[in-house]
Amino acid sequence: MTTRVKKTGTKDNEANPSSSEHRPSKRAKACPAARAAGDSTNADRERALTAVGSAFSEIDGYAIARAERERQRAEGTFVGGLQYGEVLPLSFASVLDWMQPEPGEHFYDLGSGTGVAVLTASALFNLGSAVGIEIQHGLHAAALQARDSLARAAPRNVLRTPSDRVRFECGDALAAHWQDADLVFCSTTCFTPEMLETFVGGVRQLRPGARIAVTTRALELGGLRLVQRGKLPYGKGTLLFFVYCKT
Ligand SMILES: C[S@@+](CC[C@H](N)C(=O)[O-])C[C@H]1O[C@@H](n2cnc3c(N)ncnc32)[C@H](O)[C@@H]1O
C-alpha cells in the first residue's frame, strides 16, 4: 500500500476500527484526553530542563552532522535523507505534554541525533525505557556523551528515568524493532517516500493507545486520532509537530 502524506493544514485522520494490524496488548488503553502538564511540578520541570540543556552545552549537533557529511562525501559513502535538525528541550517538553507519557511506558526516538528528545523525555517522565536510534556514528557518540554528563551532573532526584533505562543505539532505526513502543517520536521532515512508507508500516503495528509524534507533514493513515498539532521553536527556526494516538 502506498503511503500518502497530507499537506499541513488538512484535517486529522479518522479511526479505522476494523484494522487487523493492531496487536492486542495488556498495556492497551484508550487514547488519553488532552492535558497540559506532565508528571512533574513546574519547579522540577525547570530543573530537569536546565540539566538537559547543560548536558548539551559542549555539543553542537549541527557541526557534528556537517563533519559526518563531509567525511561521507570524501569516502564516497554519502547517502541522502539524513539531513540534521535538532529539537529544543523546552519545545520537546510541549510535544511530550501532548503525548502524555504514563509511568513505565516505552519511548523511542527514531533518528535520535544527539539525543535531545530522549534525554528530555527521560528527565521529565518516569519511563520504563527511553531509546534513541541514530544511524550516524558521530551523532550517536554525542548522545552517549550527553547521557553520561547528564547522569553525572544532575542530582538523582532531578531525573525521573534513571540513566540505566536510557539507551542509545547506532544503526538503522527503520530496520530496528520498536513496535513495543508506547511513545514514538520520529522527525519525518526530510524522509523520502520510501522511508515514510517503512515508518508507517511500523506505526501500523503499534498497540492501540500508543502515541506518535512526527514533524512537518501530517500522517495519512487509518486508525490514528490527531491529539495536537503546533509549530514550535526548533534548533533552527520553527517546526510543525503532530501528535497522534492509535485508536
Ligand atoms: C532531523 S534529525 C532529528 C534528530 C533528533 N530526533 C531531534 O529531533 O533532535 C534526523 C536524524 O535522523 C537520522 N536518521 C535518518 N534516517 C535514519 C535511519 N534510518 N536510522 C537511524 N537514524 C536515521 C539522521 O542521521 C538525523 O540525525
The ligand as an ORCA input file, in Angstrom:
! r2SCAN-3c Opt
* xyz 0 1
  C      16.110     15.861     11.708
  S      17.253     14.894     12.619
  C      16.378     14.709     14.174
  C      17.269     14.399     15.368
  C      16.511     14.269     16.684
  N      15.404     13.349     16.584
  C      15.994     15.602     17.148
  O      14.839     15.902     16.822
  O      16.735     16.326     17.813
  C      17.017     13.314     11.884
  C      18.049     12.315     12.315
  O      17.636     11.039     11.849
  C      18.759     10.320     11.466
  N      18.301      9.231     10.585
  C      17.788      9.334      9.341
  N      17.444      8.122      8.881
  C      17.745      7.234      9.860
  C      17.612      5.831      9.990
  N      17.100      5.076      9.011
  N      18.002      5.243     11.133
  C      18.524      5.986     12.147
  N      18.688      7.314     12.064
  C      18.298      7.939     10.946
  C      19.657     11.356     10.824
  O      21.004     10.930     10.781
  C      19.431     12.559     11.723
  O      20.345     12.577     12.784
*
